[in-house]
Amino acid sequence: MRTLADLEKYATAAEPYVIVVAAAITMDPKGKEIKVASDKTIVGPVGADTGVTCPYAAS
């Protein structure tokens, strides 16, 4: 998934999903909150070459 619309669609759905984010997603407005429904796993690339960082990610 690469768009905010897709992230919102699957994150708020009633069905369980593993959501794979393939790129950085621009939030508009910045800081917009998405209420993630239950039974979701969200994964994506993390690291210096992706522009996405996480202090808890395994090196």
N, C-alpha and C positions, 0 to 999 in steps of 0.2 A: 504494500500500500504506500502511496506517495502523496495523498491529498488529505487535507483537513476534513473534507466532506466524508471520505471513506473511513477515516478514524472515528469520526462521530457516529457514523452509521453502525459500524460493527461494535464499538465500545458501549453503545447504549442499547444494543439489541437484547432481547430476552433470551436468545439461544446462547449456549456456550461457544466461545471462539478462542482460537489461538491467533492473535493478531500479529502479523509480521510487518514491521515498519521497515521499508526499504531505503528511505532517505530522510533527511531532515524535513520536518513539516513546519511551514510558516504559520504561526497563529495570528489571526486578525479578528478582533483586537488582541494585541500582545497580552498574554496572561489569561486568556479566555479559559474558563473551567469546563471540562468535559466530565460529566458524572458517569463514571464507568459502572456498568451493571455487574451483577455477580457472575462468577464463573468465567472470567476472562483472564488470559495470559497475554501480555504484550511484550514482544521481543524485537530486537533490532540490533544493528551494528553499533558498536561502541569502540572508540579508540581515536588516537591522534589523527588518523587519516580520514575519519568520517565527519569530524566537526561535532560529534556527540560525545560527551564525557559523563562518567558516572563514578563517584568515589567508591562504590561498592562492587564495581565490575572486576572480574578476575583478569589478571594480566596475562 
